[in-house]
């Protein structure tokens, strides 16, 4: 009989071999993976420059000003939180 511990220990190796052999035998799949990686590159590298400018670098001169601005945007103001607590 097979030892359950030995089967569990061999499971990661079997999974690795399954994918390794599958990728080696692919023909159309390689082309599809290349298309996927090109699309990801376009999405994350190229479009970032056009649609996501570095706002903090252009508006503020040093890290302290940037940190203060981010903190101000992320935390509610004291006046606003007091009114919310009173139900106004």
C-alpha positions as CSV (number, residue, x, y, z in Angstrom):
1,X,0.0,0.0,0.0
2,X,1.0,3.6,-0.6
3,X,2.0,5.7,2.4
4,X,-0.2,8.8,2.6
5,X,2.7,10.9,3.8
6,X,4.8,9.9,0.8
7,X,1.9,10.7,-1.6
8,X,1.5,14.2,0.0
9,X,5.3,14.8,-0.2
10,X,5.2,13.9,-3.9
11,X,2.2,16.1,-4.7
12,X,4.1,19.3,-5.2
13,X,6.6,17.4,-7.4
14,X,3.7,15.9,-9.4
15,X,2.1,19.3,-9.9
16,X,5.3,20.8,-11.0
17,X,6.0,18.0,-13.5
18,X,2.4,18.3,-14.8
19,X,2.8,22.0,-15.7
20,X,6.4,21.6,-16.9
21,X,5.4,18.8,-19.3
22,X,2.3,20.7,-20.4
23,X,4.2,23.9,-21.2
24,X,6.8,21.9,-23.2
25,X,4.2,20.3,-25.4
26,X,2.2,23.5,-26.1
27,X,2.3,25.0,-29.6
28,X,-0.6,27.4,-29.8
29,X,-0.5,28.0,-26.1
30,X,3.0,29.6,-26.3
31,X,1.6,32.2,-28.8
32,X,-1.3,32.9,-26.5
33,X,1.0,33.4,-23.5
34,X,3.1,35.8,-25.5
35,X,-0.1,37.8,-26.4
36,X,-1.1,37.8,-22.7
37,X,2.3,39.2,-21.6
38,X,2.3,41.8,-24.4
39,X,-1.2,43.0,-23.3
40,X,-0.1,43.1,-19.6
41,X,3.0,45.1,-20.6
42,X,0.8,47.6,-22.5
43,X,-1.7,47.9,-19.7
44,X,0.8,48.4,-16.9
45,X,3.8,50.1,-18.6
46,X,2.5,52.1,-21.5
47,X,-0.9,53.3,-20.3
48,X,0.5,54.3,-17.0
49,X,2.3,57.2,-18.6
50,X,-0.8,58.5,-20.4
51,X,-3.6,58.0,-17.8
52,X,-1.8,58.1,-14.4
53,X,0.5,61.0,-14.1
54,X,2.6,61.4,-11.0
55,X,0.4,64.0,-9.3
56,X,2.4,64.2,-6.1
57,X,5.7,64.8,-7.8
58,X,4.3,67.6,-9.9
59,X,2.3,69.4,-7.2
60,X,4.7,69.1,-4.2
61,X,8.4,69.8,-3.8
62,X,9.4,67.5,-1.0
63,X,8.4,64.3,0.7
64,X,7.0,66.0,3.8
65,X,4.5,68.0,1.8
66,X,3.4,64.8,-0.1
67,X,3.0,62.9,3.2
68,X,0.9,65.7,4.7
69,X,-1.3,65.8,1.6
70,X,-1.9,62.1,1.6
71,X,-2.6,62.0,5.3
72,X,-5.1,64.9,4.8
73,X,-6.9,63.0,2.0
74,X,-7.0,59.7,3.9
75,X,-8.2,60.9,7.3
76,X,-11.4,62.8,7.9
77,X,-11.2,66.3,9.3
78,X,-11.8,66.8,13.0
79,X,-14.8,69.0,12.4
80,X,-16.4,66.6,10.0
81,X,-16.0,63.6,12.4
82,X,-17.5,65.6,15.3
83,X,-20.6,66.4,13.3
84,X,-21.0,62.7,12.2
85,X,-20.8,61.6,15.9
86,X,-23.5,64.0,16.9
87,X,-25.8,62.8,14.1
88,X,-25.8,66.1,12.1
